[in-house]
Amino acid sequence: MTFTQTMLSFQGRLRRRDLWVYHVGLTLAYAALFVLFERLGGVELTLHQVWLIPLLMTWPTYALLAKRMHDRNRSAWWALLLLVPDLLGSLDAIVGLPEAISTPSQIIGGLVAIWFFIDFGLLDGTAGDNRFGPSPKALREASLSETPAVA
């Protein structure tokens, strides 16, 4: 899978190790964009502009997560659960939700984030082929075994 396919496509499967490597890369790119805009460019991002950078990172983040979900043999639609706490938090910041709604939504959001971290960040993918394609581990091992030995 090419870099572009990995970052932009929602098809295929992604190993746990690759998810972390790409995620660290996205985090560094995210930080670099802020530094470029604010420090080097002399542009001070206002509250209304600061959301643009996370918006640019949303597609690649969900593309990586979708492929990782496929490796765990789950539909990528489960990723939408991560949007619920974000949307509730944004709504709370904009209009100020009552504490009876705000606190439980924060707790539920934290539990969802912990579940995603354990399930998709720590647990191994489905062994062998599944409905989303061949195992990324098998593809990597096959390509390594086909590499000619150097004498």
N, C-alpha and C positions, 0 to 999 in steps of 0.2 A: 504494500500500500504506500503510495507516495505521500509526501508531506501535505500537499494540498488536499488529497482525499481524506487524510487523517483529520485535518483541521476543519474541513467544510462539509464532508459527507456524513450522512446519518446511516450509511450502510456498512455492514461488516462487523467485525469483532476486534476488540482491543485488549491486550494483556494488561494485567494489573501494573506491572513495571512500566510499561509504555504510558499508561494513564498518568502515573506520577511524574515521569520525565516531561511529558507535554504540559502537565498542569504547572510544574515549576517554571517551565518556559513561558507559559501564559502569564503567570504571576510576575515574572521579571519584565515581560513586555508591558504589562499593565503599569508597573512602577516606573518604567522608563518613559512611557507616554506622559505620565504626570510630571516627571522631572523635565522632560523636553518642553512641555507647555508652560509650566510655572517658573522654572529656574532659568533655563537657557533661552526660552522664547520671550520671557518677560511678560507673559500673559497670565494674569491672575484669574483663575477659573472661579466664577461665581457659583452660587448654589444652583442656579438654573443651568449652568454649563457643565458642572462636574459629572452629571449623569451620562454624558456622551461617551466617555471612555469605557465605563462598564457595559454600556449598550453595545459598543464595538466588540467586546469580549464575550458577549452572550452566545452568539452563534457557535464559535469554536468550542466554548465550554460545554454547551449542550451536545454538540457533535461528538466530542470525546466521551461524554457521559453516556450518550446513546449507544455508542459502540461497546463501551464497558458493560452496559446493561445487557446488550446482546450476548456478550461473552458469558454472562451469568444466566443466559437463556430467559431473559425477561424483556418485555416490550419497552421501548424507549418512552412510551407514554407515561410511565411511572415517574419520569423526570419532572413532569408538571407538578408533582407534589412539592418540589423545592420552590416553586413559584408562589405557593400559597403563603408561607411565612413572609416572603419578601413583599408580596402585595399587601398583606395585612400591616406589615411594618411601615410601608410607604403611606398607606391610608392613615395609619396612626400619626405619622409625622406631619401629614398635610392637614387633617381635620381634627386630630386628637380624639381617638376612640376612648370610650369610658374604660376605666380600669378593669371592670368586670369582663370586658372583652379583650383588652390589651394584654393583660398578664397571662391568661390561658393561651392566647395565640402565640406568645413568646415561648411558653413552655412546650407547646406542641411543635413549634418550629424548631426548637432545640432538639427535641426527641427525633424528629424527622431527619435532621442533619446528622445526628449520631448514628441513626439506622443506615443512612446512605454511606457514611464514612466506613462503617464496619462491613456492610454488605458489598459495596462496590470498590472500596479502597483497600480492604484487608483480605477478603475471602477469595479463594481461587476460582477461576472460571470453570465452565462446564468442560469436562474432559471429552475430547473428540469433537466430532461434528455435532452441530445442533441446527435448529430451524433457521438460524441467521448466517450460517456458513461454516466453513472449516475452522478448526481450532487455530488460533494464531501461534500457539506453541508448536503445533505440528508443522505449520508452514515454515517457521524459523528453523526447526530442527532438520526438515527436509532440505532446505536450501544450504544449510551448513554441511550436510552429508554429501551433497552434490558438488561441493567445492573441490576442485582437484588439489591433491597434495603437492606441496612445493618441495622439490628435491634439493 
